[in-house]
Amino acid sequence: MTLSADSTIAELLRQKPESAQVLFQFGMGCLGCAIANNETIREAAQVHGIPLNEMLAALGIPEEA
């Protein structure tokens, strides 16, 4: 499965476990919480006030147009 802004945090961590370090750098410390199972990367960026394209670039996911 190709990762995108609409992938969940759980999917991201399953495919790219090293992404946890990137998410921690953005201040997202609760990666194992229940919300992370269903929260998308897009939603997480919004909730944490992180520009989506900045987060996608740091995670190595193609940015949105």
N, C-alpha and C positions, 0 to 999 in steps of 0.2 A: 504494500500500500504506500502510495506517495503521500508524504506529509504536506499539510497546508495549514493555513490560518484556522481552518475549521476542524482540524484534528484535535482530539482531546489531549490534555496534558498526559494522561495515562498512556495513550497511544504513542505520543512523543517519547516518553521515558522507556517504553518497551522497545521501540526501534532504535533509539539513540540515548542509552543510559547516561552518556557523558553530558547530555543536555542539562542534567540536574545542576551542574556547576554554573552553567550560563544563567539558569533561572534564579539560582541563589544570588548571583551578582546583580540581578534586577530586583532583589529584595523579596523574592517569592520563597519563603522558607517552609511553607506547609505543603510540600509536594505529595506527601502520603495521605493527606486528609481526604475525606469522602468526596468533597467537592471536586478535587482534582480528577477523579474518575470520569466525571461527566463535563467538566469545564473545558471549553475549547481554548486554544492558544489566543484566539481573538478576544474571547471573553476575559481571559486572565490579564491580557495587556490592558484592556479597558478598565477593569476593576482596580488594577495597580497603577493606573495613570502612566503607562509606558506606551510610547508610539509604536504601533503595530509593526510597521516596516523595520524599525530599529531592532525590535525583538526577533523578527523573522531573519534578518540579516545575521544577527549574532548566533542564531540557531542553525544557520546554513540552509534555511528553507527559502525557496524563491519568493521574492516580494510580490505583493499585489500591485497591479497597475493603478 
